[in-house]
Amino acid sequence: MAKKPAKKAAAKENPKAEAVVSALCEVLASTYTLYLKTQNFHWNVVGPWFSQLHPFFEGQYKALAEAIDELAERIRALGYVAPGSFSTFARLSHIDEAPDASPRDEEMISLLLDDHNKLSDLAHRLVKIAQDNNDEITADMMIGRASEHQKTAWMLRSHLE
């Protein structure tokens, strides 16, 4: 699903970067949505796993906050304005927001597991786009992001087994 990238920050930019930036904006929006969902679950977790999940979710949303900053800075380094509004994130994100009613702990884990798998898939897609546009820096960054999402998915899945 091709979505329009953020506006260029300057007039003299590499037109090949547009496809990369467009995909980066989707990853940024999806990561931000997952960050917010994870923080919401940290605040609202209840159930028998509370004492384990509360700090576990906190570690996850703090790691996502760092990733968000890196993604936005990469978009800026490519000469574009990084999106930063809830409406833009909602339009670009591949991740659904947290439900209004707070789910139980096991459902929270399942929702986050699905989202990390989606983000890993998005990162893998962006690796190919970046490589096709000779942007090895973004490709390397996305390989790292995919690895982090796969590791987190494994940890979440381990709670359900």
C-alpha positions, -999 to 999 in steps of 0.1 A, spaced: 0 0 0 18 31 -13 13 61 8 25 96 1 57 104 21 61 134 43 70 167 27 105 174 17 125 195 41 146 211 13 144 215 -24 176 196 -34 168 160 -24 173 126 -39 142 115 -57 151 78 -51 146 84 -14 109 90 -18 100 53 -18 122 47 12 108 76 31 73 66 23 79 32 38 99 47 67 69 69 76 47 38 77 72 21 100 74 52 122 36 55 125 32 18 132 60 19 158 44 50 175 10 32 176 26 1 192 45 24 216 13 40 228 -6 6 230 23 -9 250 24 20 274 -14 18 278 -11 -19 286 17 -11 311 -7 13 329 -37 -9 328 -25 -45 331 -44 -66 356 -44 -103 363 -22 -130 377 8 -119 356 7 -82 367 39 -82 387 58 -97 356 40 -78 328 40 -43 343 79 -39 342 81 -61 310 57 -37 292 76 -7 305 109 -20 291 92 -26 258 77 9 255 110 25 265 128 6 237 101 16 212 105 52 222 142 50 212 133 33 179 108 61 172 135 87 176 159 68 153 132 64 126 123 100 127 159 111 125 165 88 95 136 104 77 152 138 85 186 126 73 170 117 40 158 153 37 121 149 46 99 161 74 91 133 98 53 129 105 44 137 140 6 140 145 -19 115 157 -40 119 126 -11 112 103 1 83 124 -35 68 123 -36 71 85 -1 56 80 -1 29 107 -5 -8 101 -11 -13 138 -45 -10 154 -48 12 185 -55 -4 219 -92 -12 225 -111 12 247 -119 -14 272 -87 -27 287 -82 -64 279 -70 -90 304 -33 -97 306 -33 -127 282 -51 -108 255 -27 -79 259 2 -103 252 -16 -118 221 -23 -83 207 13 -71 212 26 -104 198 6 -98 166 18 -62 164 55 -71 167 51 -97 140 35 -70 117 63 -46 124 89 -73 117 72 -79 83 71 -41 76 108 -38 84 116 -67 61 96 -51 33 115 -19 39 149 -37 37 141 -46 1 128 -11 -8 160 4 7 183 -20 -11 165 -14 -44 172 23 -39 208 19 -28 202 29 7 222 4 28 219 26 59 181 23 60 183 -14 50 207 -21 79 185 -1 103 155 -22 93 174 -55 97 180 -44 133 144 -33 138 131 -67 124 155 -85 148 142 -65 178 106 -72 169 112 -109 164 130 -111 198 101 -93 215 76 -115 197 95 -146 210 94 -132 246 57 -125 243 49 -159 227 68 -175 256 42 -162 280 15 -179 261 31 -214 258 
